[in-house]
């Protein structure tokens, strides 16, 4: 299943999370502990993944801390405007 399309995905069920992250080529980085929150730098895991934000040239990930998710919403708006 290819998740890289123009439609916005609002949620991914935990049973499909691995498949989704593999489709974005993020799963291996997550498993290795290399995936970091774009805002606070904490290591992302399946337990604390909050948001996945596409942009023109890459995909950034945000942890589930409320303050990071709030800031990520603004980051997403900024990226979509440019």
PyMOL Python script that loads the backbone (N, CA, C, O; Angstrom):
from pymol import cmd

cmd.read_pdbstr("""\
ATOM      1  N   UNK A   1       0.854  -1.179   0.000  1.00  0.00           N
ATOM      2  CA  UNK A   1       0.000   0.000   0.000  1.00  0.00           C
ATOM      3  C   UNK A   1       0.897   1.238   0.000  1.00  0.00           C
ATOM      4  O   UNK A   1       1.810   1.338   0.820  1.00  0.00           O
ATOM      5  N   UNK A   2       0.651   2.162  -0.893  1.00  0.00           N
ATOM      6  CA  UNK A   2       1.445   3.384  -0.970  1.00  0.00           C
ATOM      7  C   UNK A   2       0.703   4.511  -0.266  1.00  0.00           C
ATOM      8  O   UNK A   2      -0.374   4.920  -0.700  1.00  0.00           O
ATOM      9  N   UNK A   3       1.279   5.010   0.818  1.00  0.00           N
ATOM     10  CA  UNK A   3       0.637   6.066   1.589  1.00  0.00           C
ATOM     11  C   UNK A   3       1.044   7.455   1.120  1.00  0.00           C
ATOM     12  O   UNK A   3       0.480   8.444   1.588  1.00  0.00           O
ATOM     13  N   UNK A   4       2.012   7.558   0.205  1.00  0.00           N
ATOM     14  CA  UNK A   4       2.477   8.864  -0.262  1.00  0.00           C
ATOM     15  C   UNK A   4       1.576   9.351  -1.390  1.00  0.00           C
ATOM     16  O   UNK A   4       1.889   9.187  -2.569  1.00  0.00           O
ATOM     17  N   UNK A   5       0.473   9.941  -1.013  1.00  0.00           N
ATOM     18  CA  UNK A   5      -0.448  10.496  -1.991  1.00  0.00           C
ATOM     19  C   UNK A   5      -0.788  11.913  -1.569  1.00  0.00           C
ATOM     20  O   UNK A   5      -0.298  12.406  -0.553  1.00  0.00           O
ATOM     21  N   UNK A   6      -1.611  12.545  -2.340  1.00  0.00           N
ATOM     22  CA  UNK A   6      -1.967  13.938  -2.060  1.00  0.00           C
ATOM     23  C   UNK A   6      -2.991  14.070  -0.947  1.00  0.00           C
ATOM     24  O   UNK A   6      -3.177  15.165  -0.415  1.00  0.00           O
ATOM     25  N   UNK A   7      -3.668  12.973  -0.575  1.00  0.00           N
ATOM     26  CA  UNK A   7      -4.684  13.098   0.458  1.00  0.00           C
ATOM     27  C   UNK A   7      -4.056  13.166   1.847  1.00  0.00           C
ATOM     28  O   UNK A   7      -2.975  12.627   2.085  1.00  0.00           O
ATOM     29  N   UNK A   8      -4.747  13.828   2.743  1.00  0.00           N
ATOM     30  CA  UNK A   8      -4.279  13.972   4.114  1.00  0.00           C
ATOM     31  C   UNK A   8      -4.778  12.792   4.935  1.00  0.00           C
ATOM     32  O   UNK A   8      -5.963  12.462   4.906  1.00  0.00           O
ATOM     33  N   UNK A   9      -3.869  12.162   5.665  1.00  0.00           N
ATOM     34  CA  UNK A   9      -4.221  11.045   6.534  1.00  0.00           C
ATOM     35  C   UNK A   9      -4.280  11.599   7.951  1.00  0.00           C
ATOM     36  O   UNK A   9      -3.287  12.124   8.455  1.00  0.00           O
ATOM     37  N   UNK A  10      -5.422  11.487   8.586  1.00  0.00           N
ATOM     38  CA  UNK A  10      -5.607  12.075   9.907  1.00  0.00           C
ATOM     39  C   UNK A  10      -5.163  11.154  11.032  1.00  0.00           C
ATOM     40  O   UNK A  10      -4.764  11.622  12.098  1.00  0.00           O
ATOM     41  N   UNK A  11      -5.231   9.853  10.802  1.00  0.00           N
ATOM     42  CA  UNK A  11      -4.844   8.898  11.837  1.00  0.00           C
ATOM     43  C   UNK A  11      -4.461   7.583  11.197  1.00  0.00           C
ATOM     44  O   UNK A  11      -4.926   7.242  10.110  1.00  0.00           O
ATOM     45  N   UNK A  12      -3.597   6.843  11.894  1.00  0.00           N
ATOM     46  CA  UNK A  12      -3.213   5.505  11.465  1.00  0.00           C
ATOM     47  C   UNK A  12      -3.392   4.592  12.664  1.00  0.00           C
ATOM     48  O   UNK A  12      -2.858   4.860  13.740  1.00  0.00           O
ATOM     49  N   UNK A  13      -4.132   3.528  12.484  1.00  0.00           N
ATOM     50  CA  UNK A  13      -4.344   2.572  13.566  1.00  0.00           C
ATOM     51  C   UNK A  13      -3.024   1.904  13.909  1.00  0.00           C
ATOM     52  O   UNK A  13      -2.204   1.653  13.026  1.00  0.00           O
ATOM     53  N   UNK A  14      -2.816   1.615  15.182  1.00  0.00           N
ATOM     54  CA  UNK A  14      -1.548   1.030  15.619  1.00  0.00           C
ATOM     55  C   UNK A  14      -1.227  -0.271  14.893  1.00  0.00           C
ATOM     56  O   UNK A  14      -0.052  -0.602  14.733  1.00  0.00           O
ATOM     57  N   UNK A  15      -2.227  -1.011  14.453  1.00  0.00           N
ATOM     58  CA  UNK A  15      -1.987  -2.246  13.709  1.00  0.00           C
ATOM     59  C   UNK A  15      -1.388  -1.968  12.324  1.00  0.00           C
ATOM     60  O   UNK A  15      -0.749  -2.843  11.741  1.00  0.00           O
ATOM     61  N   UNK A  16      -1.588  -0.777  11.807  1.00  0.00           N
ATOM     62  CA  UNK A  16      -1.085  -0.406  10.486  1.00  0.00           C
ATOM     63  C   UNK A  16       0.118   0.532  10.564  1.00  0.00           C
ATOM     64  O   UNK A  16       0.645   0.945   9.532  1.00  0.00           O
ATOM     65  N   UNK A  17       0.555   0.871  11.772  1.00  0.00           N
ATOM     66  CA  UNK A  17       1.632   1.850  11.937  1.00  0.00           C
ATOM     67  C   UNK A  17       2.932   1.396  11.277  1.00  0.00           C
ATOM     68  O   UNK A  17       3.579   2.171  10.573  1.00  0.00           O
ATOM     69  N   UNK A  18       3.308   0.148  11.505  1.00  0.00           N
ATOM     70  CA  UNK A  18       4.556  -0.338  10.902  1.00  0.00           C
ATOM     71  C   UNK A  18       4.485  -0.257   9.379  1.00  0.00           C
ATOM     72  O   UNK A  18       5.426   0.213   8.739  1.00  0.00           O
ATOM     73  N   UNK A  19       3.400  -0.701   8.807  1.00  0.00           N
ATOM     74  CA  UNK A  19       3.224  -0.650   7.351  1.00  0.00           C
ATOM     75  C   UNK A  19       3.303   0.791   6.841  1.00  0.00           C
ATOM     76  O   UNK A  19       3.950   1.069   5.831  1.00  0.00           O
ATOM     77  N   UNK A  20       2.645   1.689   7.545  1.00  0.00           N
ATOM     78  CA  UNK A  20       2.651   3.101   7.158  1.00  0.00           C
ATOM     79  C   UNK A  20       4.070   3.679   7.217  1.00  0.00           C
ATOM     80  O   UNK A  20       4.520   4.331   6.275  1.00  0.00           O
ATOM     81  N   UNK A  21       4.764   3.435   8.325  1.00  0.00           N
ATOM     82  CA  UNK A  21       6.126   3.966   8.469  1.00  0.00           C
ATOM     83  C   UNK A  21       7.088   3.333   7.468  1.00  0.00           C
ATOM     84  O   UNK A  21       8.007   3.998   6.991  1.00  0.00           O
ATOM     85  N   UNK A  22       6.890   2.069   7.147  1.00  0.00           N
ATOM     86  CA  UNK A  22       7.715   1.432   6.109  1.00  0.00           C
ATOM     87  C   UNK A  22       7.481   2.103   4.760  1.00  0.00           C
ATOM     88  O   UNK A  22       8.423   2.314   3.996  1.00  0.00           O
ATOM     89  N   UNK A  23       6.229   2.438   4.468  1.00  0.00           N
ATOM     90  CA  UNK A  23       5.918   3.079   3.181  1.00  0.00           C
ATOM     91  C   UNK A  23       6.582   4.445   3.066  1.00  0.00           C
ATOM     92  O   UNK A  23       6.839   4.925   1.962  1.00  0.00           O
ATOM     93  N   UNK A  24       6.859   5.069   4.205  1.00  0.00           N
ATOM     94  CA  UNK A  24       7.530   6.372   4.220  1.00  0.00           C
ATOM     95  C   UNK A  24       9.045   6.228   4.413  1.00  0.00           C
ATOM     96  O   UNK A  24       9.772   7.218   4.485  1.00  0.00           O
ATOM     97  N   UNK A  25       9.498   4.984   4.493  1.00  0.00           N
ATOM     98  CA  UNK A  25      10.908   4.659   4.725  1.00  0.00           C
ATOM     99  C   UNK A  25      11.416   5.238   6.051  1.00  0.00           C
ATOM    100  O   UNK A  25      12.549   5.711   6.144  1.00  0.00           O
ATOM    101  N   UNK A  26      10.554   5.189   7.074  1.00  0.00           N
ATOM    102  CA  UNK A  26      10.899   5.676   8.407  1.00  0.00           C
ATOM    103  C   UNK A  26      11.029   4.560   9.437  1.00  0.00           C
ATOM    104  O   UNK A  26      11.597   4.776  10.509  1.00  0.00           O
ATOM    105  N   UNK A  27      10.515   3.376   9.131  1.00  0.00           N
ATOM    106  CA  UNK A  27      10.460   2.296  10.112  1.00  0.00           C
ATOM    107  C   UNK A  27      11.847   1.903  10.626  1.00  0.00           C
ATOM    108  O   UNK A  27      12.047   1.791  11.835  1.00  0.00           O
ATOM    109  N   UNK A  28      12.789   1.695   9.734  1.00  0.00           N
ATOM    110  CA  UNK A  28      14.128   1.267  10.161  1.00  0.00           C
ATOM    111  C   UNK A  28      14.773   2.301  11.081  1.00  0.00           C
ATOM    112  O   UNK A  28      15.410   1.940  12.070  1.00  0.00           O
ATOM    113  N   UNK A  29      14.613   3.574  10.763  1.00  0.00           N
ATOM    114  CA  UNK A  29      15.163   4.638  11.618  1.00  0.00           C
ATOM    115  C   UNK A  29      14.506   4.627  12.986  1.00  0.00           C
ATOM    116  O   UNK A  29      15.170   4.844  14.000  1.00  0.00           O
ATOM    117  N   UNK A  30      13.197   4.374  13.019  1.00  0.00           N
ATOM    118  CA  UNK A  30      12.483   4.318  14.290  1.00  0.00           C
ATOM    119  C   UNK A  30      13.005   3.150  15.131  1.00  0.00           C
ATOM    120  O   UNK A  30      13.288   3.324  16.317  1.00  0.00           O
ATOM    121  N   UNK A  31      13.132   1.979  14.539  1.00  0.00           N
ATOM    122  CA  UNK A  31      13.579   0.788  15.252  1.00  0.00           C
ATOM    123  C   UNK A  31      15.004   0.964  15.774  1.00  0.00           C
ATOM    124  O   UNK A  31      15.324   0.492  16.866  1.00  0.00           O
ATOM    125  N   UNK A  32      15.855   1.634  15.012  1.00  0.00           N
ATOM    126  CA  UNK A  32      17.245   1.849  15.406  1.00  0.00           C
ATOM    127  C   UNK A  32      17.406   2.986  16.416  1.00  0.00           C
ATOM    128  O   UNK A  32      18.503   3.202  16.931  1.00  0.00           O
ATOM    129  N   UNK A  33      16.325   3.713  16.704  1.00  0.00           N
ATOM    130  CA  UNK A  33      16.393   4.832  17.635  1.00  0.00           C
ATOM    131  C   UNK A  33      16.956   6.096  17.018  1.00  0.00           C
ATOM    132  O   UNK A  33      17.361   7.012  17.733  1.00  0.00           O
ATOM    133  N   UNK A  34      16.985   6.151  15.696  1.00  0.00           N
ATOM    134  CA  UNK A  34      17.549   7.296  14.977  1.00  0.00           C
ATOM    135  C   UNK A  34      16.522   8.378  14.665  1.00  0.00           C
ATOM    136  O   UNK A  34      16.892   9.506  14.343  1.00  0.00           O
ATOM    137  N   UNK A  35      15.249   8.050  14.757  1.00  0.00           N
ATOM    138  CA  UNK A  35      14.191   9.005  14.441  1.00  0.00           C
ATOM    139  C   UNK A  35      13.993   9.932  15.638  1.00  0.00           C
ATOM    140  O   UNK A  35      13.740   9.468  16.749  1.00  0.00           O
ATOM    141  N   UNK A  36      14.108  11.232  15.413  1.00  0.00           N
ATOM    142  CA  UNK A  36      14.030  12.222  16.492  1.00  0.00           C
ATOM    143  C   UNK A  36      12.896  13.207  16.244  1.00  0.00           C
ATOM    144  O   UNK A  36      12.538  13.485  15.099  1.00  0.00           O
ATOM    145  N   UNK A  37      12.341  13.725  17.319  1.00  0.00           N
ATOM    146  CA  UNK A  37      11.337  14.776  17.229  1.00  0.00           C
ATOM    147  C   UNK A  37      11.993  16.010  16.632  1.00  0.00           C
ATOM    148  O   UNK A  37      13.045  16.447  17.099  1.00  0.00           O
ATOM    149  N   UNK A  38      11.383  16.564  15.615  1.00  0.00           N
ATOM    150  CA  UNK A  38      11.935  17.740  14.941  1.00  0.00           C
ATOM    151  C   UNK A  38      11.984  18.961  15.868  1.00  0.00           C
ATOM    152  O   UNK A  38      12.727  19.906  15.602  1.00  0.00           O
ATOM    153  N   UNK A  39      11.212  18.949  16.934  1.00  0.00           N
ATOM    154  CA  UNK A  39      11.135  20.114  17.811  1.00  0.00           C
ATOM    155  C   UNK A  39      11.975  19.990  19.080  1.00  0.00           C
ATOM    156  O   UNK A  39      12.684  20.931  19.437  1.00  0.00           O
ATOM    157  N   UNK A  40      11.910  18.854  19.765  1.00  0.00           N
ATOM    158  CA  UNK A  40      12.641  18.740  21.036  1.00  0.00           C
ATOM    159  C   UNK A  40      13.818  17.772  20.968  1.00  0.00           C
ATOM    160  O   UNK A  40      14.647  17.744  21.878  1.00  0.00           O
ATOM    161  N   UNK A  41      13.902  16.980  19.904  1.00  0.00           N
ATOM    162  CA  UNK A  41      15.030  16.084  19.729  1.00  0.00           C
ATOM    163  C   UNK A  41      14.933  14.750  20.452  1.00  0.00           C
ATOM    164  O   UNK A  41      15.869  13.953  20.383  1.00  0.00           O
ATOM    165  N   UNK A  42      13.825  14.480  21.147  1.00  0.00           N
ATOM    166  CA  UNK A  42      13.665  13.207  21.844  1.00  0.00           C
ATOM    167  C   UNK A  42      13.577  12.086  20.804  1.00  0.00           C
ATOM    168  O   UNK A  42      13.061  12.284  19.704  1.00  0.00           O
ATOM    169  N   UNK A  43      14.085  10.917  21.168  1.00  0.00           N
ATOM    170  CA  UNK A  43      14.019   9.752  20.291  1.00  0.00           C
ATOM    171  C   UNK A  43      12.565   9.302  20.158  1.00  0.00           C
ATOM    172  O   UNK A  43      11.849   9.179  21.152  1.00  0.00           O
ATOM    173  N   UNK A  44      12.141   9.059  18.925  1.00  0.00           N
ATOM    174  CA  UNK A  44      10.761   8.658  18.652  1.00  0.00           C
ATOM    175  C   UNK A  44      10.653   7.137  18.705  1.00  0.00           C
ATOM    176  O   UNK A  44      11.514   6.417  18.199  1.00  0.00           O
ATOM    177  N   UNK A  45       9.576   6.666  19.329  1.00  0.00           N
ATOM    178  CA  UNK A  45       9.267   5.232  19.377  1.00  0.00           C
ATOM    179  C   UNK A  45       7.798   5.060  18.985  1.00  0.00           C
ATOM    180  O   UNK A  45       7.093   6.041  18.751  1.00  0.00           O
ATOM    181  N   UNK A  46       7.346   3.815  18.917  1.00  0.00           N
ATOM    182  CA  UNK A  46       5.931   3.593  18.605  1.00  0.00           C
ATOM    183  C   UNK A  46       5.038   4.105  19.727  1.00  0.00           C
ATOM    184  O   UNK A  46       3.855   4.361  19.504  1.00  0.00           O
ATOM    185  N   UNK A  47       5.583   4.257  20.920  1.00  0.00           N
ATOM    186  CA  UNK A  47       4.793   4.731  22.062  1.00  0.00           C
ATOM    187  C   UNK A  47       4.656   6.250  22.127  1.00  0.00           C
ATOM    188  O   UNK A  47       3.718   6.755  22.743  1.00  0.00           O
ATOM    189  N   UNK A  48       5.574   6.984  21.504  1.00  0.00           N
ATOM    190  CA  UNK A  48       5.507   8.447  21.635  1.00  0.00           C
ATOM    191  C   UNK A  48       5.452   9.188  20.305  1.00  0.00           C
ATOM    192  O   UNK A  48       5.679  10.397  20.263  1.00  0.00           O
ATOM    193  N   UNK A  49       5.157   8.486  19.230  1.00  0.00           N
ATOM    194  CA  UNK A  49       5.047   9.178  17.943  1.00  0.00           C
ATOM    195  C   UNK A  49       3.763  10.012  17.950  1.00  0.00           C
ATOM    196  O   UNK A  49       2.687   9.511  18.276  1.00  0.00           O
ATOM    197  N   UNK A  50       3.891  11.268  17.593  1.00  0.00           N
ATOM    198  CA  UNK A  50       2.740  12.166  17.643  1.00  0.00           C
ATOM    199  C   UNK A  50       2.234  12.540  16.265  1.00  0.00           C
ATOM    200  O   UNK A  50       1.087  12.255  15.919  1.00  0.00           O
ATOM    201  N   UNK A  51       3.083  13.176  15.482  1.00  0.00           N
ATOM    202  CA  UNK A  51       2.687  13.651  14.156  1.00  0.00           C
ATOM    203  C   UNK A  51       3.766  13.351  13.134  1.00  0.00           C
ATOM    204  O   UNK A  51       4.955  13.333  13.453  1.00  0.00           O
ATOM    205  N   UNK A  52       3.341  13.118  11.911  1.00  0.00           N
ATOM    206  CA  UNK A  52       4.236  12.967  10.772  1.00  0.00           C
ATOM    207  C   UNK A  52       3.839  14.056   9.795  1.00  0.00           C
ATOM    208  O   UNK A  52       2.701  14.108   9.330  1.00  0.00           O
ATOM    209  N   UNK A  53       4.795  14.930   9.488  1.00  0.00           N
ATOM    210  CA  UNK A  53       4.488  16.117   8.690  1.00  0.00           C
ATOM    211  C   UNK A  53       5.275  16.079   7.384  1.00  0.00           C
ATOM    212  O   UNK A  53       6.502  16.174   7.395  1.00  0.00           O
ATOM    213  N   UNK A  54       4.569  15.939   6.251  1.00  0.00           N
ATOM    214  CA  UNK A  54       5.275  15.962   4.971  1.00  0.00           C
ATOM    215  C   UNK A  54       5.578  17.391   4.539  1.00  0.00           C
ATOM    216  O   UNK A  54       4.830  18.322   4.837  1.00  0.00           O
ATOM    217  N   UNK A  55       6.675  17.541   3.842  1.00  0.00           N
ATOM    218  CA  UNK A  55       6.981  18.809   3.214  1.00  0.00           C
ATOM    219  C   UNK A  55       7.445  18.507   1.801  1.00  0.00           C
ATOM    220  O   UNK A  55       7.435  17.352   1.375  1.00  0.00           O
ATOM    221  N   UNK A  56       7.845  19.523   1.080  1.00  0.00           N
ATOM    222  CA  UNK A  56       8.215  19.320  -0.318  1.00  0.00           C
ATOM    223  C   UNK A  56       9.410  18.397  -0.485  1.00  0.00           C
ATOM    224  O   UNK A  56       9.451  17.614  -1.434  1.00  0.00           O
ATOM    225  N   UNK A  57      10.391  18.471   0.425  1.00  0.00           N
ATOM    226  CA  UNK A  57      11.622  17.711   0.234  1.00  0.00           C
ATOM    227  C   UNK A  57      11.906  16.643   1.288  1.00  0.00           C
ATOM    228  O   UNK A  57      12.867  15.887   1.142  1.00  0.00           O
ATOM    229  N   UNK A  58      11.098  16.561   2.343  1.00  0.00           N
ATOM    230  CA  UNK A  58      11.321  15.520   3.353  1.00  0.00           C
ATOM    231  C   UNK A  58      10.087  15.333   4.225  1.00  0.00           C
ATOM    232  O   UNK A  58       9.056  15.975   4.029  1.00  0.00           O
ATOM    233  N   UNK A  59      10.226  14.441   5.185  1.00  0.00           N
ATOM    234  CA  UNK A  59       9.153  14.171   6.149  1.00  0.00           C
ATOM    235  C   UNK A  59       9.744  14.366   7.529  1.00  0.00           C
ATOM    236  O   UNK A  59      10.807  13.825   7.832  1.00  0.00           O
ATOM    237  N   UNK A  60       9.072  15.129   8.364  1.00  0.00           N
ATOM    238  CA  UNK A  60       9.538  15.326   9.731  1.00  0.00           C
ATOM    239  C   UNK A  60       8.550  14.672  10.694  1.00  0.00           C
ATOM    240  O   UNK A  60       7.364  14.524  10.399  1.00  0.00           O
ATOM    241  N   UNK A  61       9.077  14.288  11.848  1.00  0.00           N
ATOM    242  CA  UNK A  61       8.273  13.584  12.845  1.00  0.00           C
ATOM    243  C   UNK A  61       8.315  14.366  14.151  1.00  0.00           C
ATOM    244  O   UNK A  61       9.338  14.941  14.524  1.00  0.00           O
ATOM    245  N   UNK A  62       7.190  14.371  14.825  1.00  0.00           N
ATOM    246  CA  UNK A  62       7.039  15.077  16.091  1.00  0.00           C
ATOM    247  C   UNK A  62       6.624  14.071  17.158  1.00  0.00           C
ATOM    248  O   UNK A  62       5.842  13.159  16.889  1.00  0.00           O
ATOM    249  N   UNK A  63       7.150  14.242  18.368  1.00  0.00           N
ATOM    250  CA  UNK A  63       6.760  13.363  19.474  1.00  0.00           C
ATOM    251  C   UNK A  63       5.351  13.725  19.957  1.00  0.00           C
ATOM    252  O   UNK A  63       4.734  14.668  19.462  1.00  0.00           O
ATOM    253  N   UNK A  64       4.866  12.971  20.916  1.00  0.00           N
ATOM    254  CA  UNK A  64       3.489  13.161  21.399  1.00  0.00           C
ATOM    255  C   UNK A  64       3.362  14.142  22.557  1.00  0.00           C
ATOM    256  O   UNK A  64       2.277  14.281  23.122  1.00  0.00           O
ATOM    257  N   UNK A  65       4.449  14.830  22.926  1.00  0.00           N
ATOM    258  CA  UNK A  65       4.335  15.858  23.971  1.00  0.00           C
ATOM    259  C   UNK A  65       3.380  16.942  23.465  1.00  0.00           C
ATOM    260  O   UNK A  65       3.511  17.404  22.331  1.00  0.00           O
ATOM    261  N   UNK A  66       2.416  17.351  24.303  1.00  0.00           N
ATOM    262  CA  UNK A  66       1.447  18.354  23.866  1.00  0.00           C
ATOM    263  C   UNK A  66       2.091  19.626  23.320  1.00  0.00           C
ATOM    264  O   UNK A  66       1.627  20.178  22.323  1.00  0.00           O
ATOM    265  N   UNK A  67       3.165  20.096  23.977  1.00  0.00           N
ATOM    266  CA  UNK A  67       3.794  21.334  23.505  1.00  0.00           C
ATOM    267  C   UNK A  67       4.435  21.165  22.130  1.00  0.00           C
ATOM    268  O   UNK A  67       4.428  22.097  21.325  1.00  0.00           O
ATOM    269  N   UNK A  68       4.986  19.991  21.857  1.00  0.00           N
ATOM    270  CA  UNK A  68       5.580  19.740  20.539  1.00  0.00           C
ATOM    271  C   UNK A  68       4.494  19.606  19.477  1.00  0.00           C
ATOM    272  O   UNK A  68       4.641  20.114  18.365  1.00  0.00           O
ATOM    273  N   UNK A  69       3.412  18.926  19.816  1.00  0.00           N
ATOM    274  CA  UNK A  69       2.326  18.763  18.848  1.00  0.00           C
ATOM    275  C   UNK A  69       1.695  20.108  18.513  1.00  0.00           C
ATOM    276  O   UNK A  69       1.324  20.349  17.364  1.00  0.00           O
ATOM    277  N   UNK A  70       1.570  20.982  19.501  1.00  0.00           N
ATOM    278  CA  UNK A  70       1.024  22.312  19.249  1.00  0.00           C
ATOM    279  C   UNK A  70       1.938  23.103  18.320  1.00  0.00           C
ATOM    280  O   UNK A  70       1.476  23.725  17.363  1.00  0.00           O
ATOM    281  N   UNK A  71       3.244  23.074  18.610  1.00  0.00           N
ATOM    282  CA  UNK A  71       4.209  23.784  17.760  1.00  0.00           C
ATOM    283  C   UNK A  71       4.273  23.168  16.367  1.00  0.00           C
ATOM    284  O   UNK A  71       4.457  23.883  15.382  1.00  0.00           O
ATOM    285  N   UNK A  72       4.125  21.860  16.277  1.00  0.00           N
ATOM    286  CA  UNK A  72       4.182  21.172  14.982  1.00  0.00           C
ATOM    287  C   UNK A  72       3.028  21.593  14.090  1.00  0.00           C
ATOM    288  O   UNK A  72       3.171  21.659  12.869  1.00  0.00           O
ATOM    289  N   UNK A  73       1.892  21.877  14.696  1.00  0.00           N
ATOM    290  CA  UNK A  73       0.752  22.355  13.910  1.00  0.00           C
ATOM    291  C   UNK A  73       1.121  23.666  13.219  1.00  0.00           C
ATOM    292  O   UNK A  73       0.781  23.876  12.055  1.00  0.00           O
ATOM    293  N   UNK A  74       1.806  24.532  13.926  1.00  0.00           N
ATOM    294  CA  UNK A  74       2.256  25.795  13.335  1.00  0.00           C
ATOM    295  C   UNK A  74       3.323  25.544  12.277  1.00  0.00           C
ATOM    296  O   UNK A  74       3.333  26.204  11.238  1.00  0.00           O
ATOM    297  N   UNK A  75       4.218  24.598  12.532  1.00  0.00           N
ATOM    298  CA  UNK A  75       5.257  24.236  11.577  1.00  0.00           C
ATOM    299  C   UNK A  75       4.626  23.730  10.281  1.00  0.00           C
ATOM    300  O   UNK A  75       5.064  24.072   9.183  1.00  0.00           O
ATOM    301  N   UNK A  76       3.606  22.924  10.433  1.00  0.00           N
ATOM    302  CA  UNK A  76       2.912  22.371   9.264  1.00  0.00           C
ATOM    303  C   UNK A  76       2.278  23.493   8.443  1.00  0.00           C
ATOM    304  O   UNK A  76       2.345  23.473   7.214  1.00  0.00           O
ATOM    305  N   UNK A  77       1.674  24.454   9.100  1.00  0.00           N
ATOM    306  CA  UNK A  77       1.069  25.576   8.402  1.00  0.00           C
ATOM    307  C   UNK A  77       2.125  26.369   7.641  1.00  0.00           C
ATOM    308  O   UNK A  77       1.912  26.760   6.494  1.00  0.00           O
ATOM    309  N   UNK A  78       3.265  26.603   8.286  1.00  0.00           N
ATOM    310  CA  UNK A  78       4.360  27.338   7.639  1.00  0.00           C
ATOM    311  C   UNK A  78       4.870  26.591   6.414  1.00  0.00           C
ATOM    312  O   UNK A  78       5.141  27.218   5.390  1.00  0.00           O
ATOM    313  N   UNK A  79       5.007  25.284   6.488  1.00  0.00           N
ATOM    314  CA  UNK A  79       5.534  24.485   5.376  1.00  0.00           C
ATOM    315  C   UNK A  79       4.545  24.450   4.219  1.00  0.00           C
ATOM    316  O   UNK A  79       4.949  24.417   3.056  1.00  0.00           O
ATOM    317  N   UNK A  80       3.270  24.456   4.528  1.00  0.00           N
ATOM    318  CA  UNK A  80       2.256  24.401   3.453  1.00  0.00           C
ATOM    319  C   UNK A  80       2.119  25.724   2.728  1.00  0.00           C
ATOM    320  O   UNK A  80       1.674  25.754   1.580  1.00  0.00           O
ATOM    321  N   UNK A  81       2.490  26.816   3.372  1.00  0.00           N
ATOM    322  CA  UNK A  81       2.373  28.124   2.731  1.00  0.00           C
ATOM    323  C   UNK A  81       3.450  28.342   1.688  1.00  0.00           C
ATOM    324  O   UNK A  81       3.217  29.031   0.695  1.00  0.00           O
ATOM    325  N   UNK A  82       4.649  27.755   1.899  1.00  0.00           N
ATOM    326  CA  UNK A  82       5.783  27.994   1.025  1.00  0.00           C
ATOM    327  C   UNK A  82       5.880  27.143  -0.142  1.00  0.00           C
ATOM    328  O   UNK A  82       6.813  27.284  -0.932  1.00  0.00           O
TER     329      UNK A  82
END
""", "prot")
cmd.dss("prot")
cmd.show_as("cartoon", "prot")
cmd.util.cbc("prot")
cmd.orient("prot")
